[in-house]
């Protein structure tokens, strides 16, 4: 994993568009991460890239807040899907949250992204609420959170290994 640089912008936009393409078709409009301006996020150090050999395989956009880490987007290039890179990116977010000393990792997703909701739930995230998407009328946002810390690790992963 490495922080994105300004010269990664085009690759970030392309990967995000490709990764979210099935949802663009499902929703009839691109999901919020596809329309995001990533330049300011790169400048703030919020975009992390996962590379395989020399190819961009995935990315995570992670915001640091005083009381939590917020995952804005997790995207894996279609050619790399099915290799558990999404889980590796979630692991990275959890580890960053631990290093920042915040008590939880939060994320939100579209209610129609049922597969993602199931994945996040299986990974230890709990649904904390649903709300109207303020930017897309008719879309519903599902808020989720996962506790960070040693107690949470023991509860969610009793074997003591990484989850």
GROMACS elastic network, one bead per residue, 0.5 to 0.9 nm:
[ bonds ]
;  ai    aj funct       b0    kb
    1    48     6  0.63157   500
    1    49     6  0.54494   500
    1    51     6  0.70240   500
    1    59     6  0.86831   500
    1    89     6  0.88239   500
    1    92     6  0.83912   500
    2    47     6  0.85671   500
    2    48     6  0.54611   500
    2    49     6  0.53607   500
    2    50     6  0.68700   500
    2    51     6  0.84023   500
    3    42     6  0.79076   500
    3    45     6  0.64937   500
    3    46     6  0.76310   500
    3    47     6  0.59764   500
    3    49     6  0.61527   500
    4     7     6  0.81200   500
    4     8     6  0.60810   500
    4     9     6  0.79676   500
    4    12     6  0.86036   500
    4    42     6  0.59507   500
    4    43     6  0.86738   500
    4    45     6  0.73048   500
    4    46     6  0.81294   500
    4    47     6  0.55155   500
    4    48     6  0.55300   500
    4    49     6  0.60698   500
    5     8     6  0.53720   500
    5     9     6  0.73755   500
    5    42     6  0.63227   500
    5    43     6  0.77947   500
    5    45     6  0.86039   500
    5    47     6  0.86277   500
    6     9     6  0.57011   500
    6    10     6  0.89560   500
    6    39     6  0.68475   500
    6    42     6  0.65325   500
    6    43     6  0.74353   500
    7    10     6  0.73618   500
    7    11     6  0.84535   500
    8    11     6  0.54219   500
    8    12     6  0.61682   500
    8    13     6  0.87825   500
    8    42     6  0.87771   500
    9    12     6  0.51076   500
    9    13     6  0.62412   500
    9    14     6  0.86327   500
    9    38     6  0.68818   500
    9    39     6  0.66737   500
    9    42     6  0.79960   500
   10    13     6  0.52121   500
   10    14     6  0.61585   500
   10    15     6  0.86157   500
   11    14     6  0.50705   500
   11    15     6  0.60160   500
   11    16     6  0.84479   500
   11    56     6  0.75302   500
   12    15     6  0.52443   500
   12    16     6  0.60408   500
   12    17     6  0.85333   500
   12    38     6  0.78069   500
   12    47     6  0.89234   500
   12    49     6  0.85616   500
   12    56     6  0.84049   500
   12    58     6  0.88099   500
   12    59     6  0.77231   500
   13    16     6  0.52428   500
   13    17     6  0.61585   500
   13    18     6  0.86517   500
   13    34     6  0.72336   500
   13    35     6  0.87649   500
   13    36     6  0.85874   500
   13    37     6  0.86788   500
   13    38     6  0.76436   500
   14    17     6  0.52118   500
   14    18     6  0.61851   500
   14    19     6  0.85751   500
   14    34     6  0.89858   500
   15    18     6  0.51233   500
   15    19     6  0.59641   500
   15    20     6  0.84906   500
   15    56     6  0.78438   500
   15    57     6  0.81384   500
   15    58     6  0.74625   500
   15    59     6  0.83510   500
   15    75     6  0.72456   500
   15    76     6  0.73067   500
   15    77     6  0.56798   500
   15    78     6  0.84670   500
   16    19     6  0.51570   500
   16    20     6  0.60573   500
   16    21     6  0.83184   500
   16    33     6  0.70486   500
   16    34     6  0.59094   500
   16    58     6  0.86905   500
   16    59     6  0.83617   500
   16    73     6  0.87713   500
   16    74     6  0.86466   500
   16    75     6  0.59587   500
   16    76     6  0.78219   500
   16    77     6  0.77075   500
   17    20     6  0.53870   500
   17    21     6  0.58312   500
   17    24     6  0.87051   500
   17    30     6  0.83085   500
   17    33     6  0.83014   500
   17    34     6  0.54653   500
   17    35     6  0.86832   500
   18    21     6  0.51585   500
   18    22     6  0.82829   500
   18    75     6  0.88065   500
   18    76     6  0.86320   500
   18    77     6  0.65910   500
   18    78     6  0.68700   500
   19    22     6  0.75473   500
   19    23     6  0.87143   500
   19    58     6  0.89150   500
   19    75     6  0.57178   500
   19    76     6  0.58341   500
   19    77     6  0.54190   500
   19    78     6  0.59670   500
   19    81     6  0.89527   500
   20    23     6  0.54157   500
   20    24     6  0.63357   500
   20    25     6  0.89722   500
   20    30     6  0.76284   500
   20    31     6  0.71125   500
   20    33     6  0.81459   500
   20    34     6  0.70582   500
   20    75     6  0.75004   500
   20    76     6  0.89847   500
   21    25     6  0.64441   500
   21    26     6  0.86978   500
   21    30     6  0.76546   500
   21    31     6  0.88431   500
   21    34     6  0.88122   500
   22    25     6  0.53007   500
   22    26     6  0.62914   500
   22    27     6  0.87477   500
   23    27     6  0.58425   500
   23    28     6  0.80523   500
   23    29     6  0.81168   500
   23    30     6  0.70805   500
   23    31     6  0.68828   500
   23   112     6  0.88248   500
   23   113     6  0.78138   500
   24    27     6  0.53246   500
   24    28     6  0.56839   500
   24    29     6  0.50830   500
   24    31     6  0.62012   500
   24    34     6  0.87264   500
   25    28     6  0.52342   500
   25    29     6  0.69793   500
   25    30     6  0.78321   500
   26    29     6  0.79691   500
   26   112     6  0.86870   500
   27    30     6  0.71047   500
   27    31     6  0.77223   500
   27   112     6  0.84096   500
   27   139     6  0.89357   500
   30    33     6  0.79493   500
   30    34     6  0.58805   500
   30    35     6  0.69243   500
   31    34     6  0.56315   500
   31    35     6  0.71235   500
   31   110     6  0.83792   500
   32    35     6  0.54082   500
   32    36     6  0.62904   500
   32   135     6  0.83912   500
   32   136     6  0.86609   500
   33    36     6  0.51113   500
   33    37     6  0.86126   500
   33    72     6  0.76534   500
   33    73     6  0.64184   500
   34    37     6  0.87114   500
   37    40     6  0.68973   500
   37    41     6  0.76595   500
   38    41     6  0.50492   500
   38    42     6  0.60550   500
   38    43     6  0.85700   500
   38    47     6  0.81089   500
   39    42     6  0.51471   500
   39    43     6  0.62651   500
   39    44     6  0.87774   500
   40    44     6  0.62407   500
   40    45     6  0.87290   500
   40    46     6  0.88648   500
   41    44     6  0.50618   500
   41    45     6  0.62929   500
   41    46     6  0.52925   500
   41    47     6  0.63576   500
   41    61     6  0.78999   500
   41    63     6  0.87203   500
   42    45     6  0.51406   500
   42    46     6  0.58492   500
   42    47     6  0.55231   500
   42    48     6  0.85933   500
   43    46     6  0.76962   500
   43    47     6  0.87832   500
   44    47     6  0.82709   500
   44    63     6  0.89119   500
   45    48     6  0.78353   500
   45    61     6  0.89746   500
   45    62     6  0.86029   500
   45    63     6  0.85970   500
   46    60     6  0.81205   500
   46    61     6  0.53717   500
   46    62     6  0.50889   500
   46    63     6  0.56830   500
   46    64     6  0.79477   500
   47    59     6  0.69707   500
   47    60     6  0.59092   500
   47    62     6  0.64547   500
   47    63     6  0.86502   500
   48    58     6  0.86134   500
   48    59     6  0.55577   500
   48    60     6  0.53622   500
   48    61     6  0.63291   500
   48    62     6  0.77434   500
   48    89     6  0.89268   500
   49    56     6  0.70203   500
   49    57     6  0.77677   500
   49    58     6  0.60233   500
   49    60     6  0.66781   500
   49    61     6  0.88772   500
   50    55     6  0.87106   500
   50    56     6  0.62450   500
   50    57     6  0.56582   500
   50    59     6  0.57066   500
   50    60     6  0.83007   500
   50    76     6  0.88567   500
   50    85     6  0.82602   500
   50    89     6  0.79180   500
   51    54     6  0.62504   500
   51    55     6  0.54891   500
   51    57     6  0.51524   500
   51    58     6  0.68774   500
   51    59     6  0.86690   500
   52    55     6  0.53798   500
   52    56     6  0.64745   500
   52    57     6  0.59653   500
   52    58     6  0.88963   500
   52    80     6  0.89267   500
   53    56     6  0.83938   500
   56    59     6  0.80307   500
   56    76     6  0.87935   500
   56    77     6  0.75577   500
   57    75     6  0.85872   500
   57    76     6  0.58751   500
   57    77     6  0.52986   500
   57    78     6  0.84161   500
   57    79     6  0.77650   500
   57    80     6  0.59362   500
   57    81     6  0.85862   500
   57    85     6  0.79783   500
   58    74     6  0.75765   500
   58    75     6  0.54412   500
   58    77     6  0.57428   500
   58    80     6  0.78802   500
   58    85     6  0.70967   500
   58    86     6  0.76815   500
   58    89     6  0.79314   500
   59    73     6  0.78694   500
   59    74     6  0.59336   500
   59    75     6  0.53886   500
   59    76     6  0.65275   500
   59    77     6  0.87341   500
   59    86     6  0.86960   500
   59    89     6  0.72196   500
   60    71     6  0.72548   500
   60    72     6  0.76163   500
   60    73     6  0.56129   500
   60    75     6  0.64875   500
   60    76     6  0.88407   500
   60    86     6  0.88804   500
   60    89     6  0.63229   500
   60    90     6  0.81772   500
   60    92     6  0.86963   500
   60    93     6  0.79549   500
   61    70     6  0.83299   500
   61    71     6  0.58963   500
   61    72     6  0.53211   500
   61    73     6  0.51339   500
   61    74     6  0.66338   500
   61    75     6  0.89082   500
   61    93     6  0.89638   500
   62    69     6  0.66681   500
   62    70     6  0.56412   500
   62    72     6  0.60308   500
   62    73     6  0.74989   500
   62    74     6  0.89242   500
   62    93     6  0.69082   500
   62    96     6  0.88232   500
   63    68     6  0.85547   500
   63    69     6  0.56675   500
   63    71     6  0.63943   500
   63    72     6  0.71700   500
   64    67     6  0.84245   500
   64    68     6  0.66771   500
   64    70     6  0.65690   500
   64    97     6  0.80228   500
   64   100     6  0.79847   500
   64   102     6  0.88075   500
   65    68     6  0.52098   500
   65    69     6  0.57306   500
   65    70     6  0.73481   500
   65   102     6  0.81564   500
   66    69     6  0.81455   500
   66   100     6  0.89596   500
   66   102     6  0.70472   500
   67   101     6  0.85825   500
   67   102     6  0.53749   500
   67   103     6  0.65375   500
   67   104     6  0.74298   500
   68    97     6  0.71844   500
   68   100     6  0.87998   500
   68   101     6  0.86385   500
   68   102     6  0.50726   500
   68   103     6  0.60926   500
   68   104     6  0.50817   500
   68   105     6  0.56073   500
   68   106     6  0.68274   500
   69    93     6  0.76687   500
   69    94     6  0.83834   500
   69    96     6  0.80661   500
   69    97     6  0.57326   500
   69   100     6  0.84051   500
   69   102     6  0.69154   500
   69   103     6  0.84865   500
   69   104     6  0.65122   500
   69   106     6  0.61236   500
   69   107     6  0.85058   500
   70    93     6  0.86146   500
   70   104     6  0.87006   500
   70   105     6  0.58282   500
   70   107     6  0.55729   500
   70   108     6  0.85685   500
   71    74     6  0.73455   500
   71    90     6  0.87218   500
   71    93     6  0.74265   500
   71   105     6  0.72680   500
   71   106     6  0.61600   500
   71   108     6  0.76441   500
   72   106     6  0.88422   500
   72   107     6  0.64538   500
   72   108     6  0.73871   500
   72   109     6  0.88827   500
   73   107     6  0.82562   500
   73   108     6  0.88339   500
   73   109     6  0.89027   500
   74    86     6  0.69259   500
   74    89     6  0.71519   500
   74    90     6  0.79843   500
   75    86     6  0.72940   500
   75    89     6  0.88366   500
   76    79     6  0.82328   500
   76    80     6  0.64373   500
   76    81     6  0.60550   500
   76    85     6  0.69139   500
   76    86     6  0.65057   500
   77    80     6  0.54170   500
   77    81     6  0.63778   500
   78    81     6  0.51828   500
   78    82     6  0.86965   500
   79    82     6  0.87321   500
   80    83     6  0.61740   500
   80    84     6  0.86293   500
   80    85     6  0.74400   500
   81    84     6  0.72105   500
   81    85     6  0.70967   500
   81    86     6  0.79521   500
   82    85     6  0.75788   500
   82    86     6  0.85948   500
   83    86     6  0.80531   500
   83    87     6  0.89383   500
   84    87     6  0.52171   500
   84    88     6  0.64293   500
   84    89     6  0.87978   500
   85    89     6  0.61693   500
   85    90     6  0.86074   500
   86    89     6  0.50523   500
   86    90     6  0.62804   500
   86    91     6  0.85959   500
   87    91     6  0.60765   500
   87    92     6  0.85313   500
   87   123     6  0.82874   500
   87   163     6  0.82320   500
   88    92     6  0.61832   500
   88    93     6  0.87590   500
   89    93     6  0.63646   500
   89    94     6  0.87291   500
   90    93     6  0.50594   500
   90    94     6  0.62685   500
   90    95     6  0.86496   500
   90   123     6  0.87022   500
   91    94     6  0.50987   500
   91    95     6  0.61732   500
   91    96     6  0.85836   500
   91   162     6  0.77840   500
   91   163     6  0.69078   500
   92    95     6  0.50842   500
   92    96     6  0.60923   500
   92    97     6  0.85571   500
   93    96     6  0.50794   500
   93    97     6  0.61415   500
   93    98     6  0.86222   500
   93   105     6  0.74306   500
   94    97     6  0.51015   500
   94    98     6  0.62696   500
   94    99     6  0.87196   500
   94   104     6  0.82288   500
   94   105     6  0.66329   500
   94   146     6  0.86011   500
   94   147     6  0.89928   500
   94   148     6  0.69323   500
   95    98     6  0.50127   500
   95    99     6  0.62094   500
   95   100     6  0.86058   500
   95   148     6  0.86840   500
   96    99     6  0.50137   500
   96   100     6  0.61229   500
   96   101     6  0.85886   500
   97   100     6  0.50181   500
   97   101     6  0.61782   500
   97   102     6  0.55922   500
   97   103     6  0.75348   500
   97   104     6  0.70008   500
   97   105     6  0.65982   500
   97   148     6  0.70276   500
   98   101     6  0.50685   500
   98   102     6  0.63329   500
   98   103     6  0.77199   500
   98   104     6  0.84958   500
   98   148     6  0.63148   500
   98   149     6  0.66062   500
   99   102     6  0.79674   500
  101   148     6  0.85094   500
  101   149     6  0.85726   500
  102   105     6  0.79173   500
  102   148     6  0.71289   500
  102   149     6  0.86503   500
  103   146     6  0.86328   500
  103   147     6  0.59048   500
  103   149     6  0.68354   500
  104   145     6  0.65703   500
  104   146     6  0.54554   500
  104   149     6  0.82210   500
  105   125     6  0.85706   500
  105   144     6  0.84968   500
  105   145     6  0.55783   500
  105   146     6  0.52550   500
  105   147     6  0.64899   500
  105   148     6  0.69079   500
  106   125     6  0.82577   500
  106   143     6  0.74189   500
  106   144     6  0.57094   500
  106   146     6  0.64582   500
  106   147     6  0.87960   500
  107   125     6  0.88427   500
  107   142     6  0.84233   500
  107   143     6  0.60646   500
  107   144     6  0.53869   500
  107   145     6  0.63258   500
  107   146     6  0.88787   500
  108   141     6  0.63141   500
  108   142     6  0.53706   500
  108   144     6  0.58738   500
  108   145     6  0.85536   500
  109   112     6  0.84114   500
  109   113     6  0.69260   500
  109   116     6  0.78857   500
  109   117     6  0.75017   500
  109   140     6  0.84320   500
  109   141     6  0.55681   500
  109   142     6  0.52844   500
  109   143     6  0.67411   500
  109   144     6  0.82021   500
  110   113     6  0.54375   500
  110   114     6  0.81936   500
  110   116     6  0.89714   500
  110   117     6  0.86191   500
  110   133     6  0.84557   500
  110   139     6  0.70498   500
  110   140     6  0.58620   500
  110   142     6  0.59500   500
  110   143     6  0.89197   500
  111   114     6  0.64868   500
  111   117     6  0.78183   500
  111   130     6  0.81061   500
  111   139     6  0.76513   500
  111   140     6  0.55115   500
  111   141     6  0.57091   500
  111   142     6  0.56123   500
  112   115     6  0.85323   500
  112   117     6  0.88457   500
  112   139     6  0.85265   500
  112   140     6  0.79979   500
  112   141     6  0.89345   500
  113   116     6  0.54778   500
  113   117     6  0.63879   500
  113   118     6  0.88595   500
  114   117     6  0.50083   500
  114   118     6  0.61785   500
  114   119     6  0.85909   500
  115   118     6  0.51636   500
  115   119     6  0.62265   500
  115   120     6  0.86963   500
  116   120     6  0.60841   500
  116   121     6  0.84572   500
  117   120     6  0.51641   500
  117   121     6  0.60711   500
  117   122     6  0.85665   500
  117   125     6  0.87870   500
  117   127     6  0.86236   500
  117   142     6  0.82405   500
  117   144     6  0.86610   500
  118   121     6  0.50628   500
  118   122     6  0.60961   500
  118   123     6  0.85461   500
  119   122     6  0.51259   500
  119   123     6  0.61915   500
  119   124     6  0.88688   500
  119   125     6  0.87824   500
  120   124     6  0.64945   500
  120   125     6  0.53447   500
  120   126     6  0.78468   500
  120   144     6  0.81083   500
  121   124     6  0.52626   500
  121   126     6  0.58951   500
  121   127     6  0.77502   500
  121   144     6  0.84874   500
  122   125     6  0.72269   500
  123   146     6  0.87411   500
  123   156     6  0.83022   500
  123   163     6  0.73937   500
  124   145     6  0.83331   500
  124   146     6  0.60853   500
  124   147     6  0.83960   500
  124   156     6  0.64998   500
  125   144     6  0.58627   500
  125   145     6  0.50850   500
  125   147     6  0.79909   500
  126   143     6  0.84643   500
  126   144     6  0.52917   500
  126   145     6  0.54888   500
  126   146     6  0.64078   500
  127   130     6  0.81298   500
  127   142     6  0.69370   500
  127   143     6  0.58536   500
  127   145     6  0.66493   500
  128   142     6  0.76907   500
  128   143     6  0.54439   500
  128   144     6  0.52337   500
  128   145     6  0.67451   500
  129   141     6  0.83240   500
  129   142     6  0.60245   500
  129   143     6  0.52689   500
  129   144     6  0.72598   500
  130   140     6  0.66654   500
  130   141     6  0.55378   500
  130   143     6  0.60361   500
  131   134     6  0.85914   500
  131   139     6  0.87131   500
  131   140     6  0.56457   500
  131   141     6  0.52858   500
  131   142     6  0.67642   500
  131   143     6  0.80144   500
  132   135     6  0.87440   500
  132   136     6  0.81383   500
  132   137     6  0.72948   500
  132   138     6  0.70686   500
  132   139     6  0.61281   500
  132   141     6  0.59787   500
  132   142     6  0.89773   500
  133   136     6  0.53866   500
  133   137     6  0.63814   500
  133   138     6  0.73406   500
  133   139     6  0.54028   500
  133   140     6  0.53260   500
  133   141     6  0.55377   500
  134   137     6  0.68168   500
  134   139     6  0.85442   500
  135   139     6  0.86044   500
  136   139     6  0.56891   500
  136   140     6  0.85021   500
  137   140     6  0.84211   500
  146   152     6  0.84176   500
  147   151     6  0.87929   500
  147   152     6  0.59179   500
  147   153     6  0.86493   500
  148   151     6  0.79963   500
  148   152     6  0.58982   500
  148   153     6  0.74573   500
  149   152     6  0.53179   500
  149   153     6  0.62710   500
  149   154     6  0.88697   500
  150   154     6  0.63339   500
  150   155     6  0.87243   500
  151   154     6  0.52481   500
  151   155     6  0.63206   500
  151   156     6  0.86672   500
  152   155     6  0.51317   500
  152   156     6  0.59895   500
  152   157     6  0.81031   500
  153   156     6  0.52989   500
  153   157     6  0.54754   500
  153   158     6  0.72364   500
  153   160     6  0.72129   500
  153   161     6  0.87197   500
  153   162     6  0.84101   500
  153   163     6  0.82700   500
  154   157     6  0.53032   500
  154   159     6  0.76789   500
  154   160     6  0.65690   500
  155   158     6  0.59435   500
  156   163     6  0.79542   500
  157   160     6  0.58286   500
  157   161     6  0.67587   500
  157   162     6  0.74170   500
  157   163     6  0.64200   500
  158   161     6  0.79114   500
  159   162     6  0.87413   500
  160   163     6  0.87002   500
